[in-house]
Amino acid sequence: MKKLILLLFIPLVLACSDEPFQIIENQINEFEGLWSGLIEGDNSGTWTFSIYDDGNIEGSITSYEFNEMYAVTGSVSEDGFLQSNVTLIETSRISDVGTFVGNLSSGQFSGSFDNQIHSKNSDTSGRSSTDEESTIINQWFFYSAEYPNGDIYYYDNSRYCPSLYMEFNPDGTFVDYFVADYSENPDPICSEEHAFFGTFSVQDEYYQFTYEAGGSQDLSGSDIYISYSGSNTMEYSFDSVLWTYMLDVSQ
């Protein structure tokens, strides 16, 4: 009988504990998402990175001053301190460039980029992207080009290669596969080997694109204002042409 009483008493003591039950949340979730901003001074450029739920980041930097693109990898702490390494993006080699560090708070970022290969240390600033701005991260297929005179050429026009697209990645890089033949008898040479590569960043209500080499459709140096019609369509104007891309052109 004594054993029975003892067993019943133990749960009663646990139930009366003064320690409150606590749920520990991951503070890094506050910073999760797409971020973009500017590099100031004579090392001018833009940067973009994504923060994931485990605190790791991946991103890219475009240096206008040195016409170079860099990869950013690192992590952010629970109190918002970001520390990362920067490497040069080249097809032939990967080399260390320096560090990209800073603090995130209330959707804002401030820090510095130490470009050691060029002996430049620059201030950086930026912010988290809105849900609509972050919509760009996807693969968008070319749908139509509308010219000022009212002419509209759709994706199945003979001047265009099939399945042309723009693909935007969480690390701030993009691929632009656009091949067209505007001659009287178009016969475009279609190969994804001709796709263009670059980096993008989100600024105040517009996007900036920098191409490694962009041909006639190079958007570098222009402020591109993109609108999203529903969840399937994005549109922007460039050289007075309204370009429309869709997630699924069959709709």
Contacts in CASP RR format, 6 or more apart in sequence:
PFRMAT RR
TARGET T0000
AUTHOR 0000-0000-0000
METHOD contacts of the structure
MODEL  1
MKKLILLLFIPLVLACSDEPFQIIENQINEFEGLWSGLIEGDNSGTWTFS
IYDDGNIEGSITSYEFNEMYAVTGSVSEDGFLQSNVTLIETSRISDVGTF
VGNLSSGQFSGSFDNQIHSKNSDTSGRSSTDEESTIINQWFFYSAEYPNG
DIYYYDNSRYCPSLYMEFNPDGTFVDYFVADYSENPDPICSEEHAFFGTF
SVQDEYYQFTYEAGGSQDLSGSDIYISYSGSNTMEYSFDSVLWTYMLDVS
Q
26 53 0 8 1.000
26 78 0 8 1.000
27 78 0 8 1.000
27 79 0 8 1.000
28 51 0 8 1.000
28 53 0 8 1.000
28 54 0 8 1.000
28 55 0 8 1.000
28 76 0 8 1.000
28 77 0 8 1.000
28 78 0 8 1.000
29 53 0 8 1.000
31 51 0 8 1.000
31 55 0 8 1.000
31 76 0 8 1.000
31 80 0 8 1.000
31 104 0 8 1.000
31 107 0 8 1.000
31 128 0 8 1.000
32 51 0 8 1.000
32 52 0 8 1.000
32 53 0 8 1.000
32 55 0 8 1.000
33 50 0 8 1.000
33 51 0 8 1.000
33 52 0 8 1.000
33 128 0 8 1.000
33 129 0 8 1.000
33 134 0 8 1.000
34 48 0 8 1.000
34 49 0 8 1.000
34 50 0 8 1.000
34 128 0 8 1.000
34 129 0 8 1.000
34 133 0 8 1.000
34 134 0 8 1.000
34 137 0 8 1.000
34 170 0 8 1.000
34 202 0 8 1.000
35 48 0 8 1.000
35 49 0 8 1.000
35 50 0 8 1.000
35 51 0 8 1.000
35 104 0 8 1.000
35 109 0 8 1.000
35 126 0 8 1.000
35 127 0 8 1.000
35 128 0 8 1.000
35 129 0 8 1.000
36 46 0 8 1.000
36 47 0 8 1.000
36 48 0 8 1.000
36 126 0 8 1.000
36 127 0 8 1.000
36 129 0 8 1.000
36 201 0 8 1.000
36 202 0 8 1.000
36 203 0 8 1.000
37 46 0 8 1.000
37 47 0 8 1.000
37 48 0 8 1.000
37 109 0 8 1.000
37 124 0 8 1.000
37 125 0 8 1.000
37 126 0 8 1.000
37 127 0 8 1.000
37 201 0 8 1.000
37 202 0 8 1.000
37 203 0 8 1.000
38 44 0 8 1.000
38 45 0 8 1.000
38 46 0 8 1.000
38 47 0 8 1.000
38 124 0 8 1.000
38 125 0 8 1.000
38 126 0 8 1.000
38 201 0 8 1.000
38 203 0 8 1.000
39 45 0 8 1.000
39 46 0 8 1.000
39 47 0 8 1.000
39 61 0 8 1.000
39 63 0 8 1.000
39 113 0 8 1.000
39 122 0 8 1.000
39 123 0 8 1.000
39 124 0 8 1.000
40 122 0 8 1.000
40 123 0 8 1.000
40 124 0 8 1.000
40 125 0 8 1.000
41 122 0 8 1.000
41 123 0 8 1.000
42 65 0 8 1.000
42 120 0 8 1.000
42 122 0 8 1.000
43 63 0 8 1.000
43 65 0 8 1.000
43 66 0 8 1.000
43 113 0 8 1.000
43 115 0 8 1.000
43 118 0 8 1.000
43 120 0 8 1.000
43 121 0 8 1.000
43 122 0 8 1.000
44 63 0 8 1.000
44 64 0 8 1.000
44 65 0 8 1.000
44 122 0 8 1.000
45 61 0 8 1.000
45 62 0 8 1.000
45 63 0 8 1.000
45 64 0 8 1.000
45 65 0 8 1.000
46 61 0 8 1.000
46 62 0 8 1.000
46 64 0 8 1.000
46 199 0 8 1.000
46 201 0 8 1.000
46 203 0 8 1.000
46 208 0 8 1.000
46 210 0 8 1.000
47 59 0 8 1.000
47 60 0 8 1.000
47 61 0 8 1.000
47 62 0 8 1.000
47 72 0 8 1.000
47 100 0 8 1.000
47 113 0 8 1.000
47 124 0 8 1.000
47 201 0 8 1.000
48 59 0 8 1.000
48 60 0 8 1.000
48 171 0 8 1.000
48 172 0 8 1.000
48 199 0 8 1.000
48 200 0 8 1.000
48 201 0 8 1.000
48 202 0 8 1.000
49 57 0 8 1.000
49 58 0 8 1.000
49 59 0 8 1.000
49 60 0 8 1.000
49 72 0 8 1.000
49 84 0 8 1.000
49 171 0 8 1.000
49 172 0 8 1.000
50 57 0 8 1.000
50 58 0 8 1.000
50 59 0 8 1.000
50 170 0 8 1.000
50 171 0 8 1.000
50 172 0 8 1.000
51 57 0 8 1.000
51 76 0 8 1.000
52 58 0 8 1.000
55 75 0 8 1.000
55 76 0 8 1.000
56 73 0 8 1.000
56 74 0 8 1.000
56 75 0 8 1.000
57 72 0 8 1.000
57 73 0 8 1.000
57 74 0 8 1.000
57 75 0 8 1.000
57 76 0 8 1.000
57 82 0 8 1.000
57 84 0 8 1.000
58 71 0 8 1.000
58 72 0 8 1.000
58 73 0 8 1.000
58 74 0 8 1.000
58 170 0 8 1.000
58 171 0 8 1.000
59 71 0 8 1.000
59 72 0 8 1.000
59 73 0 8 1.000
59 170 0 8 1.000
59 171 0 8 1.000
59 172 0 8 1.000
59 173 0 8 1.000
60 69 0 8 1.000
60 70 0 8 1.000
60 71 0 8 1.000
60 72 0 8 1.000
60 89 0 8 1.000
60 171 0 8 1.000
60 172 0 8 1.000
60 173 0 8 1.000
60 199 0 8 1.000
61 69 0 8 1.000
61 70 0 8 1.000
61 72 0 8 1.000
61 86 0 8 1.000
61 100 0 8 1.000
61 113 0 8 1.000
61 199 0 8 1.000
62 68 0 8 1.000
62 69 0 8 1.000
62 70 0 8 1.000
62 198 0 8 1.000
62 199 0 8 1.000
62 201 0 8 1.000
62 210 0 8 1.000
63 69 0 8 1.000
63 70 0 8 1.000
63 115 0 8 1.000
64 210 0 8 1.000
65 118 0 8 1.000
65 120 0 8 1.000
66 115 0 8 1.000
66 118 0 8 1.000
68 88 0 8 1.000
68 89 0 8 1.000
69 88 0 8 1.000
69 89 0 8 1.000
69 173 0 8 1.000
69 198 0 8 1.000
69 199 0 8 1.000
69 210 0 8 1.000
69 212 0 8 1.000
70 86 0 8 1.000
70 87 0 8 1.000
70 88 0 8 1.000
70 89 0 8 1.000
70 97 0 8 1.000
71 86 0 8 1.000
71 87 0 8 1.000
71 88 0 8 1.000
71 89 0 8 1.000
71 171 0 8 1.000
72 84 0 8 1.000
72 85 0 8 1.000
72 86 0 8 1.000
72 100 0 8 1.000
72 171 0 8 1.000
73 84 0 8 1.000
73 85 0 8 1.000
73 87 0 8 1.000
74 82 0 8 1.000
74 83 0 8 1.000
74 84 0 8 1.000
74 85 0 8 1.000
75 82 0 8 1.000
75 83 0 8 1.000
75 84 0 8 1.000
76 82 0 8 1.000
76 83 0 8 1.000
76 104 0 8 1.000
80 103 0 8 1.000
80 104 0 8 1.000
80 105 0 8 1.000
81 101 0 8 1.000
81 102 0 8 1.000
81 103 0 8 1.000
81 104 0 8 1.000
82 100 0 8 1.000
82 101 0 8 1.000
82 102 0 8 1.000
82 103 0 8 1.000
82 104 0 8 1.000
82 109 0 8 1.000
83 99 0 8 1.000
83 101 0 8 1.000
83 102 0 8 1.000
84 99 0 8 1.000
84 100 0 8 1.000
84 101 0 8 1.000
85 96 0 8 1.000
85 98 0 8 1.000
85 99 0 8 1.000
85 100 0 8 1.000
86 96 0 8 1.000
86 97 0 8 1.000
86 98 0 8 1.000
86 99 0 8 1.000
86 100 0 8 1.000
86 113 0 8 1.000
86 115 0 8 1.000
87 94 0 8 1.000
87 95 0 8 1.000
87 96 0 8 1.000
87 97 0 8 1.000
88 94 0 8 1.000
88 95 0 8 1.000
88 96 0 8 1.000
88 97 0 8 1.000
88 117 0 8 1.000
89 173 0 8 1.000
95 117 0 8 1.000
96 116 0 8 1.000
96 117 0 8 1.000
97 115 0 8 1.000
97 116 0 8 1.000
97 117 0 8 1.000
98 114 0 8 1.000
98 115 0 8 1.000
98 116 0 8 1.000
98 117 0 8 1.000
99 113 0 8 1.000
99 114 0 8 1.000
100 112 0 8 1.000
100 113 0 8 1.000
100 114 0 8 1.000
100 124 0 8 1.000
101 111 0 8 1.000
101 112 0 8 1.000
101 114 0 8 1.000
102 109 0 8 1.000
102 110 0 8 1.000
102 111 0 8 1.000
102 112 0 8 1.000
102 124 0 8 1.000
103 109 0 8 1.000
103 110 0 8 1.000
103 111 0 8 1.000
104 128 0 8 1.000
107 127 0 8 1.000
107 128 0 8 1.000
108 125 0 8 1.000
108 126 0 8 1.000
108 127 0 8 1.000
108 128 0 8 1.000
109 124 0 8 1.000
109 125 0 8 1.000
109 126 0 8 1.000
109 127 0 8 1.000
109 128 0 8 1.000
110 123 0 8 1.000
110 124 0 8 1.000
110 125 0 8 1.000
110 126 0 8 1.000
111 123 0 8 1.000
111 124 0 8 1.000
111 125 0 8 1.000
112 121 0 8 1.000
112 122 0 8 1.000
112 123 0 8 1.000
112 124 0 8 1.000
113 121 0 8 1.000
113 122 0 8 1.000
113 124 0 8 1.000
114 120 0 8 1.000
114 121 0 8 1.000
115 121 0 8 1.000
115 122 0 8 1.000
129 202 0 8 1.000
132 228 0 8 1.000
133 202 0 8 1.000
134 202 0 8 1.000
135 228 0 8 1.000
135 231 0 8 1.000
135 234 0 8 1.000
136 168 0 8 1.000
136 200 0 8 1.000
136 202 0 8 1.000
136 207 0 8 1.000
136 226 0 8 1.000
136 234 0 8 1.000
137 168 0 8 1.000
137 169 0 8 1.000
137 170 0 8 1.000
138 167 0 8 1.000
138 168 0 8 1.000
138 247 0 8 1.000
139 165 0 8 1.000
139 166 0 8 1.000
139 167 0 8 1.000
139 168 0 8 1.000
139 247 0 8 1.000
140 165 0 8 1.000
140 166 0 8 1.000
140 167 0 8 1.000
140 168 0 8 1.000
140 234 0 8 1.000
140 245 0 8 1.000
140 246 0 8 1.000
140 247 0 8 1.000
141 155 0 8 1.000
141 163 0 8 1.000
141 164 0 8 1.000
141 165 0 8 1.000
141 245 0 8 1.000
141 246 0 8 1.000
141 247 0 8 1.000
141 248 0 8 1.000
141 249 0 8 1.000
142 155 0 8 1.000
142 160 0 8 1.000
142 164 0 8 1.000
142 165 0 8 1.000
142 166 0 8 1.000
142 178 0 8 1.000
142 243 0 8 1.000
142 244 0 8 1.000
142 245 0 8 1.000
142 249 0 8 1.000
143 154 0 8 1.000
143 155 0 8 1.000
143 233 0 8 1.000
143 244 0 8 1.000
143 245 0 8 1.000
143 246 0 8 1.000
143 249 0 8 1.000
144 152 0 8 1.000
144 153 0 8 1.000
144 154 0 8 1.000
144 155 0 8 1.000
144 243 0 8 1.000
144 244 0 8 1.000
145 152 0 8 1.000
145 153 0 8 1.000
145 241 0 8 1.000
145 242 0 8 1.000
145 243 0 8 1.000
145 244 0 8 1.000
146 152 0 8 1.000
146 241 0 8 1.000
146 242 0 8 1.000
146 244 0 8 1.000
147 153 0 8 1.000
147 240 0 8 1.000
147 241 0 8 1.000
148 240 0 8 1.000
148 241 0 8 1.000
153 159 0 8 1.000
153 160 0 8 1.000
155 162 0 8 1.000
155 164 0 8 1.000
155 249 0 8 1.000
156 162 0 8 1.000
158 186 0 8 1.000
159 180 0 8 1.000
159 181 0 8 1.000
159 182 0 8 1.000
159 186 0 8 1.000
159 188 0 8 1.000
160 179 0 8 1.000
160 180 0 8 1.000
160 188 0 8 1.000
161 177 0 8 1.000
161 179 0 8 1.000
161 180 0 8 1.000
161 188 0 8 1.000
161 190 0 8 1.000
162 190 0 8 1.000
163 177 0 8 1.000
164 177 0 8 1.000
164 178 0 8 1.000
164 179 0 8 1.000
165 175 0 8 1.000
165 177 0 8 1.000
165 245 0 8 1.000
166 174 0 8 1.000
166 175 0 8 1.000
166 176 0 8 1.000
166 177 0 8 1.000
166 178 0 8 1.000
166 245 0 8 1.000
167 174 0 8 1.000
167 175 0 8 1.000
167 177 0 8 1.000
168 174 0 8 1.000
168 200 0 8 1.000
172 199 0 8 1.000
172 200 0 8 1.000
172 201 0 8 1.000
173 197 0 8 1.000
173 198 0 8 1.000
173 199 0 8 1.000
173 200 0 8 1.000
174 197 0 8 1.000
174 198 0 8 1.000
174 199 0 8 1.000
174 200 0 8 1.000
174 209 0 8 1.000
175 195 0 8 1.000
175 196 0 8 1.000
175 197 0 8 1.000
175 198 0 8 1.000
176 195 0 8 1.000
176 196 0 8 1.000
176 197 0 8 1.000
176 198 0 8 1.000
176 211 0 8 1.000
176 214 0 8 1.000
176 217 0 8 1.000
177 192 0 8 1.000
177 194 0 8 1.000
177 195 0 8 1.000
177 196 0 8 1.000
178 196 0 8 1.000
178 217 0 8 1.000
179 188 0 8 1.000
179 189 0 8 1.000
179 190 0 8 1.000
179 191 0 8 1.000
179 194 0 8 1.000
180 186 0 8 1.000
180 188 0 8 1.000
181 187 0 8 1.000
181 188 0 8 1.000
181 189 0 8 1.000
196 211 0 8 1.000
196 212 0 8 1.000
196 213 0 8 1.000
196 214 0 8 1.000
196 215 0 8 1.000
196 217 0 8 1.000
196 218 0 8 1.000
197 211 0 8 1.000
197 212 0 8 1.000
197 213 0 8 1.000
198 209 0 8 1.000
198 210 0 8 1.000
198 211 0 8 1.000
198 212 0 8 1.000
199 209 0 8 1.000
199 210 0 8 1.000
200 207 0 8 1.000
200 208 0 8 1.000
200 209 0 8 1.000
200 210 0 8 1.000
201 207 0 8 1.000
201 208 0 8 1.000
203 223 0 8 1.000
205 225 0 8 1.000
206 223 0 8 1.000
206 224 0 8 1.000
206 225 0 8 1.000
206 226 0 8 1.000
207 223 0 8 1.000
207 224 0 8 1.000
207 225 0 8 1.000
207 226 0 8 1.000
208 221 0 8 1.000
208 222 0 8 1.000
208 223 0 8 1.000
208 224 0 8 1.000
209 219 0 8 1.000
209 220 0 8 1.000
209 221 0 8 1.000
209 222 0 8 1.000
209 224 0 8 1.000
210 220 0 8 1.000
210 221 0 8 1.000
211 218 0 8 1.000
211 219 0 8 1.000
211 220 0 8 1.000
214 220 0 8 1.000
217 238 0 8 1.000
219 238 0 8 1.000
222 238 0 8 1.000
224 236 0 8 1.000
224 238 0 8 1.000
225 236 0 8 1.000
225 237 0 8 1.000
226 234 0 8 1.000
226 235 0 8 1.000
226 236 0 8 1.000
227 234 0 8 1.000
227 235 0 8 1.000
227 236 0 8 1.000
228 234 0 8 1.000
228 235 0 8 1.000
229 235 0 8 1.000
231 247 0 8 1.000
232 246 0 8 1.000
232 247 0 8 1.000
232 248 0 8 1.000
232 251 0 8 1.000
233 244 0 8 1.000
233 245 0 8 1.000
233 246 0 8 1.000
233 247 0 8 1.000
234 244 0 8 1.000
234 245 0 8 1.000
234 246 0 8 1.000
235 242 0 8 1.000
235 243 0 8 1.000
235 244 0 8 1.000
235 245 0 8 1.000
236 242 0 8 1.000
236 243 0 8 1.000
237 243 0 8 1.000
END
